[in-house]
Amino acid sequence: MSETRQIIVLDFGSQYTQLIARKIRELHVDSAILPCTATQEEVLACKPRGVILSGGPNSVYDEGAPGLTLDLKSLGIPVLGICYGLQAAGQALGGEVKASDRREYGLATLVIDEEDPLLAGLPKESPVWMSHGDSLSRPPVGARVLASTSNTACAVVAVPEARFWGVQFHPEVHHSLHGREMLQNFVFTICACEASWTAGRFIERQVELIRSTVGTESRVICGISGGVDSTVTAALIHQAIGPRLTCIFVNNGLLRDGEYEAVQHMLRDNLHLNLIAVDASELFLSRLAGVTEPERKRKIIGHTFIEVFESEAKHLPDVDFLAQGTLYPDVIESTMQRGPSQTIKTHHNVGGLPERLNFRLLEPLRELFKDEVRAVGAELGLPHLMLWRHPFPGPGLAIRVLGEVTPERVRTLQKADRILTDELRASGWYDRTWQALAVLLPVSTVGVMGDKRTYENVLALRVVDSTDAMTADFSRLPWDLLGKVSNRIINEVAGINRVVYDVSSKPPATIEWE
């Protein structure tokens, strides 16, 4: 890695690894993630001012568990270990980690026992988020135990000789009330970093990187949906290479009501992009006929997208790159990241690609969360209405029509989705919520309409609040608004006689139902 970064995060497989990097960027400090297998030379090549070791799903005693590749005593820069990062470093420095069959998960009260720059400005007691089984039972020689909880004696430790600090909890999650201050103390007080990371700086770096990657002759095609991710991706690449970017907008038959026409108008007239619009709805729907398993739906849609792209690209000269609006939440839920994280589900951008792809992938937003993408989009001059559209999945309504996807069921859902969106906008709740969706269930229930018995479909409404899609909670919409949406859907959409509201959070549920 040739770029210099002030903070390097070594990924041991935690689902929160990118959240650490994001929290560092919120402090306007540039950061990058490397695999936990990165050598000391590879880390130092980035000329960092500090290193953070992430958590991870393993026990240090597991067969094949990742170990520490750094020699902390010779590294020469400060290191912060989080959860598994503390345990791996503590063991490497000569301490002892105690294995346990019982996990400590949830809130605990951190009690500060000694003053230290890492804990400067924190109250004597504060809530922190624990998620571990093992713990450091005997600290390395020369270590200082700085804080504890009722179940964890070594909740915060420092090893001055190695310039190492470790915490058993997760300061990067919002449940750790003063976690931001701890990270801020590490980054600025201990590592002496400079607050220089901004959306503008990100754009500058990405424009340079895109130009050097694509070269002066090659062309890029971008699969664009009109959503925030792909639109910001296209705007960023367009700034880098101008008309050598061609955007391909595919109607897969699974878009929102009226979206095929509206997106074309927005991209051509507002952003002035080179746009090819392809109506492939019949192809997609024919391939989805009879398919009910959600992962098969995603993969069929992903493969078909690539086929359409390849077909259209044949008419364009010198196309070597396929750009996608992949974000980090897509990646972390789909693939094993730089460390040994666990797959939750595949996403259209990362799980549906054929093995022999004829284009090189260009994913400039792959390291960002949605709120950061919106900040980049605003810096690029994209209008508010475009930037604050609710997220919409690449597989479209295919994963909101549970069970078999048919043209009739898609049309039913489109009508219901339109009513939900219109009422949220009219009431002012659209911009107050992160994402709103309707899900057509493969369930029929008895109802009464006009004194006649009905046996028709159930529709679920899902409206959530979030900042990055990694966690979410259901939106507390007014009952009157929910009642109005339900009444309109049942009265105006044939085939639906019952509407329910999803009040689950993420975790344990995901935002989408499939």
C-alpha positions in Angstrom: 0.0 0.0 0.0 1.7 3.2 -1.2 -0.6 5.8 0.3 0.3 7.2 3.7 -2.4 7.0 6.4 -2.2 8.4 9.9 -4.0 5.5 11.5 -3.9 1.8 10.3 -6.6 -0.5 11.5 -5.6 -4.2 11.5 -8.7 -6.4 10.9 -8.9 -9.5 13.0 -12.4 -10.2 11.7 -14.7 -8.0 13.8 -18.0 -6.9 12.4 -17.1 -3.5 13.8 -13.7 -3.1 12.0 -14.9 -0.6 9.5 -16.8 1.2 12.2 -13.5 1.8 13.9 -12.1 3.4 10.7 -15.2 5.4 10.3 -15.0 6.8 13.8 -11.5 7.8 13.1 -12.6 9.6 10.0 -15.3 11.3 12.0 -12.4 12.9 13.8 -11.2 14.0 10.4 -8.2 11.7 10.6 -7.4 9.5 7.5 -7.4 5.8 8.2 -7.1 2.6 6.3 -7.7 -1.1 7.1 -5.2 -3.8 6.4 -5.6 -7.5 7.1 -4.3 -8.8 10.4 -1.8 -10.8 8.3 -0.1 -7.6 7.2 3.6 -7.6 8.0 5.3 -5.0 10.1 7.0 -3.7 7.0 3.7 -3.3 5.2 2.2 -1.4 8.1 5.2 0.9 8.4 5.2 1.5 4.6 2.0 3.5 5.2 3.9 5.8 7.6 1.2 5.7 10.2 1.2 7.6 13.5 -0.7 4.8 15.2 -2.2 1.4 14.8 -5.5 -0.1 16.1 -6.0 -3.8 16.4 -9.6 -4.7 15.9 -11.7 -7.3 17.7 -12.6 -10.6 16.2 -14.8 -13.7 16.5 -12.0 -16.1 17.6 -10.4 -17.2 20.9 -6.7 -16.9 20.9 -6.7 -20.6 21.6 -8.7 -21.6 18.6 -6.8 -23.7 16.0 -5.8 -21.3 13.2 -6.7 -18.2 15.3 -4.9 -15.1 13.9 -1.9 -14.0 15.8 -0.1 -10.7 16.0 2.4 -10.1 13.2 3.8 -6.9 14.8 6.7 -6.7 17.2 5.2 -4.0 19.4 8.5 -3.2 21.2 10.3 -2.4 17.9 7.3 -0.9 16.0 8.0 2.6 17.3 4.5 3.9 17.2 1.5 3.7 19.6 -0.9 0.7 19.3 -4.4 0.3 20.7 -5.9 -3.2 21.0 -9.6 -3.6 21.1 -11.2 -6.8 22.6 -9.4 -9.7 20.6 -6.7 -7.1 19.7 -6.0 -6.7 23.4 -5.9 -10.4 24.0 -3.6 -11.2 21.0 -1.2 -8.3 21.9 -1.3 -9.1 25.6 -0.4 -12.7 24.9 2.4 -11.7 22.5 3.8 -9.4 25.2 4.0 -12.3 27.7 0.6 -11.9 29.5 -1.9 -14.6 30.0 -5.4 -14.9 28.4 -8.0 -16.9 30.2 -10.4 -18.9 28.1 -14.0 -19.0 29.1 -17.1 -20.9 28.1 -19.2 -17.9 29.1 -19.4 -14.7 27.0 -19.8 -11.3 28.5 -22.2 -9.5 26.0 -23.8 -6.2 26.6 -23.4 -3.2 28.9 -21.0 -3.1 31.7 -19.8 -0.3 34.0 -16.1 0.7 33.5 -14.4 1.9 36.6 -11.2 4.0 36.1 -8.5 3.0 38.7 -5.5 5.0 37.4 -5.1 8.2 35.4 -3.8 7.9 31.8 -3.8 10.0 28.6 -6.1 7.4 27.0 -8.8 8.0 29.7 -8.3 11.8 30.1 -11.5 13.7 30.6 -13.6 10.5 31.3 -15.8 10.2 34.4 -14.8 7.7 37.1 -17.5 5.4 36.0 -19.2 5.0 32.6 -21.1 2.4 30.5 -19.1 0.3 27.9 -20.2 -2.4 25.5 -18.7 -5.8 26.1 -18.7 -8.7 23.6 -16.1 -11.4 24.6 -15.5 -14.8 26.1 -11.8 -14.8 26.8 -10.1 -12.0 28.8 -6.6 -11.0 29.9 -6.2 -12.7 33.2 -2.5 -11.8 33.8 -1.1 -8.6 32.2 2.4 -8.5 30.7 5.3 -7.6 32.9 5.5 -3.8 33.3 1.8 -3.3 32.4 -0.4 -0.9 34.2 -4.1 -1.9 34.8 -6.0 1.3 34.3 -9.6 0.3 34.6 -11.9 -2.6 35.4 -15.5 -3.8 35.4 -17.3 -6.1 37.8 -16.4 -9.1 35.6 -13.2 -8.0 33.9 -10.2 -7.1 36.0 -8.1 -5.9 33.1 -10.6 -3.8 31.2 -8.0 -1.2 30.2 -4.3 -1.8 30.3 -1.2 0.0 29.2 2.3 -1.4 28.5 4.5 1.7 28.4 7.6 -0.1 27.2 5.7 -1.3 24.0 3.7 1.9 23.7 0.6 -0.3 23.8 -2.8 0.3 25.2 -5.7 -2.2 25.3 -9.4 -2.2 26.1 -11.5 -5.3 26.5 -14.7 -3.5 25.4 -15.7 -1.8 22.1 -15.2 2.0 22.2 -16.2 2.3 18.6 -19.9 1.4 19.2 -22.4 4.1 20.4 -23.3 2.0 23.5 -19.9 2.8 25.0 -20.9 6.3 26.1 -17.4 7.8 26.2 -15.8 5.6 23.5 -15.4 8.5 21.1 -13.4 10.4 23.7 -11.1 7.4 24.2 -10.5 7.1 20.5 -10.0 10.9 20.3 -7.4 10.7 23.1 -5.6 7.9 21.4 -5.6 9.6 18.0 -4.7 13.1 19.0 -3.0 13.0 22.4 -1.1 9.7 22.1 -0.5 9.5 18.3 -0.4 13.3 17.6 -2.5 13.0 14.5 -3.7 15.9 12.5 -7.4 16.5 11.7 -7.1 16.7 7.9 -9.6 14.0 6.5 -12.6 15.6 4.8 -15.1 14.6 2.1 -13.2 17.0 -0.2 -9.9 15.2 0.5 -11.6 11.8 -0.1 -12.7 13.1 -3.5 -9.3 14.4 -4.4 -7.7 11.0 -3.6 -10.3 9.0 -5.4 -10.1 11.2 -8.5 -6.4 10.7 -8.6 -6.7 6.9 -7.9 -9.4 6.5 -10.6 -7.4 8.4 -13.2 -4.3 6.3 -12.4 -6.2 3.0 -12.4 -8.3 3.7 -15.6 -5.5 5.4 -17.5 -6.0 7.8 -20.4 -7.7 5.6 -23.0 -9.9 3.0 -21.2 -13.6 3.5 -20.7 -15.8 2.7 -17.7 -19.3 1.5 -17.6 -21.3 2.0 -14.4 -24.4 0.1 -13.4 -26.6 2.9 -12.1 -30.0 2.7 -10.4 -30.6 6.3 -9.5 -30.0 5.5 -5.8 -27.5 7.4 -3.7 -24.7 4.8 -3.9 -24.5 4.4 -7.7 -25.3 8.0 -8.4 -22.5 9.3 -6.2 -20.2 6.7 -7.7 -21.1 7.9 -11.2 -20.6 11.6 -10.3 -17.2 10.9 -8.7 -16.0 8.9 -11.7 -17.4 11.4 -14.1 -15.4 14.1 -12.4 -12.3 12.0 -12.8 -12.6 10.9 -16.5 -15.5 12.8 -17.9 -17.2 11.4 -21.0 -15.2 8.2 -20.9 -17.8 7.0 -18.3 -21.0 5.5 -19.7 -23.8 4.7 -17.3 -26.1 1.7 -17.9 -29.5 1.8 -16.3 -31.3 -1.5 -16.4 -35.0 -1.9 -15.9 -35.1 -5.3 -14.3 -38.8 -5.2 -13.8 -38.3 -4.9 -10.1 -38.1 -1.1 -9.7 -40.4 1.2 -7.8 -43.5 2.5 -9.5 -42.5 5.0 -12.3 -38.9 4.8 -11.4 -37.6 3.7 -14.9 -38.7 7.0 -16.4 -37.9 9.2 -13.4 -34.3 8.0 -13.1 -33.6 8.6 -16.8 -34.8 12.2 -16.5 -32.7 12.8 -13.3 -29.5 11.4 -14.7 -29.6 12.9 -18.1 -31.0 16.4 -17.3 -29.6 17.0 -13.8 -26.2 15.3 -13.9 -25.6 15.3 -17.7 -24.3 11.7 -17.7 -23.8 9.5 -20.7 -26.7 7.1 -20.2 -27.9 4.0 -21.8 -31.3 2.8 -20.6 -32.1 -0.9 -21.2 -35.6 -2.4 -20.6 -34.7 -6.0 -19.6 -37.7 -6.6 -17.4 -39.0 -9.6 -19.2 -35.6 -11.3 -19.1 -35.2 -10.9 -15.4 -38.8 -11.9 -14.5 -38.6 -15.0 -16.7 -35.4 -16.2 -15.0 -37.0 -15.6 -11.6 -40.1 -17.7 -12.4 -40.5 -20.4 -9.8 -37.6 -19.2 -7.7 -38.3 -18.7 -4.0 -35.0 -19.0 -2.2 -33.6 -15.4 -1.5 -29.9 -16.2 -2.2 -30.8 -17.7 -5.6 -32.8 -14.6 -6.4 -29.8 -12.4 -5.6 -27.4 -14.5 -7.6 -29.8 -14.8 -10.6 -30.2 -11.0 -10.6 -26.5 -10.4 -10.2 -25.5 -12.7 -13.1 -28.2 -11.2 -15.3 -27.0 -7.7 -14.6 -23.6 -8.6 -15.7 -24.9 -10.3 -18.9 -26.8 -7.1 -19.8 -23.7 -5.0 -19.1 -21.5 -7.2 -21.2 -24.0 -7.1 -24.1 -24.3 -3.3 -24.0 -20.5 -2.9 -23.6 -19.8 -4.7 -26.8 -21.1 -1.6 -28.6 -18.7 0.7 -26.7 -14.9 0.8 -27.5 -12.2 0.2 -25.0 -14.4 -0.7 -22.0 -12.2 -2.3 -19.4 -13.9 -1.4 -16.1 -17.3 -2.0 -14.4 -18.0 0.6 -11.7 -20.4 -0.3 -8.8 -21.8 1.6 -5.9 -20.7 -1.0 -3.3 -20.6 0.3 0.3 -19.0 -1.2 3.3 -22.2 -2.6 4.9 -22.7 -4.5 1.6 -19.2 -6.0 1.8 -19.2 -6.9 5.5 -22.5 -8.8 5.3 -21.4 -10.6 2.2 -17.8 -11.7 2.3 -14.9 -12.6 4.5 -13.3 -9.2 4.9 -9.6 -8.6 5.5 -9.8 -10.6 8.6 -11.9 -13.8 9.4 -15.3 -12.2 9.7 -18.5 -14.2 9.1 -20.8 -14.0 6.1 -24.4 -13.0 6.8 -25.8 -12.7 3.3 -24.7 -11.8 -0.2 -25.5 -8.4 -1.8 -26.0 -7.7 -5.5 -22.7 -5.8 -5.7 -20.5 -8.4 -4.1 -22.2 -11.8 -4.2 -23.8 -12.2 -7.6 -20.8 -11.8 -9.9 -19.7 -14.6 -12.2 -16.3 -16.1 -11.6 -15.0 -15.0 -15.1 -15.9 -11.4 -15.1 -14.9 -9.6 -18.4 -14.4 -6.3 -16.7 -12.1 -5.1 -13.9 -14.2 -3.8 -10.9 -14.0 -0.1 -9.9 -15.6 0.5 -6.5 -14.6 3.9 -5.2 -17.1 4.0 -2.3 -16.3 0.5 -1.0 -14.8 1.8 2.3 -17.6 4.2 3.2 -20.9 4.1 5.1 -24.0 5.7 3.7 -23.8 8.9 5.7 -20.2 9.4 4.4 -21.4 8.8 0.8 -24.0 11.5 1.2 -21.3 13.9 2.5 -19.2 13.1 -0.6 -22.3 13.6 -2.8 -23.0 17.0 -1.2 -19.4 18.0 -1.8 -19.8 17.0 -5.5 -22.9 19.2 -5.7 -25.6 16.6 -6.0 -29.1 18.0 -5.0 -30.6 17.2 -1.6 -33.6 15.3 -3.1 -31.2 12.9 -4.8 -28.9 12.4 -1.9 -31.6 11.7 0.6 -33.5 9.1 -1.3 -34.1 6.0 0.9 -31.8 3.1 0.2 -33.1 0.6 -2.3 -31.6 -2.8 -2.8 -29.9 -3.8 -6.0 -32.2 -6.9 -6.4 -35.1 -4.5 -6.1 -38.5 -5.7 -5.2 -37.5 -9.3 -5.8 -36.3 -9.5 -2.1 -39.4 -7.7 -0.9 -41.8 -10.1 -2.7 -41.3 -13.1 -0.5 -41.7 -16.4 -2.3 -42.1 -16.6 -6.0 -41.7 -13.3 -8.0 -44.3 -12.8 -10.6 -45.3 -9.7 -12.6 -48.6 -9.6 -10.9 -47.1 -9.7 -7.4 -44.5 -7.1 -8.3 -47.2 -4.8 -9.5 -49.2 -5.3 -6.3 -46.1 -4.4 -4.3 -45.3 -1.4 -6.4 -48.7 0.1 -5.8 -48.4 -0.4 -2.0 -44.9 0.9 -1.9 -46.0 4.1 -3.7 -48.7 4.7 -1.2 -46.2 4.3 1.7 -43.7 6.6 0.2 -46.3 9.3 -0.8 -47.8 9.4 2.7 -44.3 9.6 4.4 -43.4 12.5 2.2 -46.8 14.2 2.7 -46.5 13.9 6.5 -42.8 15.1 6.7 -41.6 11.7 7.9 -39.7 10.6 4.8 -36.6 12.7 5.7 -36.9 11.8 9.3 -36.4 8.1 8.7 -33.6 6.1 7.2 -35.5 3.6 5.1 -39.1 2.6 4.4 -40.3 -0.4 2.6 -43.2 -2.7 2.1 -42.9 -6.5 2.0 -45.5 -8.7 0.2 -45.7 -11.9 2.3 -46.6 -15.4 0.9 -49.3 -15.5 3.5 -53.1 -15.1 3.0 -55.6 -14.3 5.7 -59.3 -14.1 6.0 -60.9 -10.6 5.7 -64.3 -9.0 5.0 -64.9 -6.5 2.2 -68.3 -5.3 1.3 -69.9 -8.1 3.4 -68.0 -10.7 1.4 -65.3 -13.0 2.8 -61.9 -12.4 1.3 -58.7 -14.6 1.5 -55.9 -12.4 0.3 -52.3 -11.3 1.0 -50.6 -9.8 4.0 -48.4 -6.8 3.5 -45.7 -5.9 6.1 -44.5 -2.3 6.5 -40.9 -1.8 7.6 -39.7 1.7 8.5 -36.4 2.1 10.4 -34.0 4.7 11.9 -30.3 4.3 11.4 -27.1 6.2 10.5 -25.1 3.5 8.7 -27.3 0.4 8.2 -25.0 -1.6 10.5 -27.6 -1.2 13.3 -31.2 0.0 13.0 -34.4 0.4 15.1 -38.0 0.6 14.0 -39.3 4.1 13.5 -42.0 5.3 16.0 -44.4 6.5 13.4 -47.6 8.2 14.6 -50.5 5.7 14.8 -52.7 8.0 12.7 -50.1 7.9 9.9 -49.8 4.1 10.1 -53.6 3.8 10.1 -53.9 6.1 7.0 -51.3 4.1 5.1 -52.9 0.8 6.0 -56.4 2.1 5.1 -55.2 3.4 1.7 -53.3 0.2 0.8 -56.3 -2.1 1.7 -58.7 0.1 -0.2 -56.6 0.9 -3.3 -54.5 -2.2 -3.9 -56.3 -5.3 -5.0 -55.1 -8.5 -3.4 -54.2 -7.1 0.0 -56.6 -7.3 3.0 -54.2 -7.0 6.0 -51.3 -4.7 6.8 -48.8 -5.3 9.7 -45.9 -3.2 11.0 -42.5 -4.6 11.7 -41.1 -3.5 15.1 -37.9 -5.5 15.2 -34.4 -4.0 15.4 -31.1 -4.8 13.7 -29.6 -6.9 15.2 -31.1 -9.4 15.6 -33.2 -8.8 12.4 -31.8 -7.3 9.2 -33.4 -4.2 7.6 -34.6 -6.1 4.5 -36.6 -9.3 5.1 -34.5 -11.3 2.5 
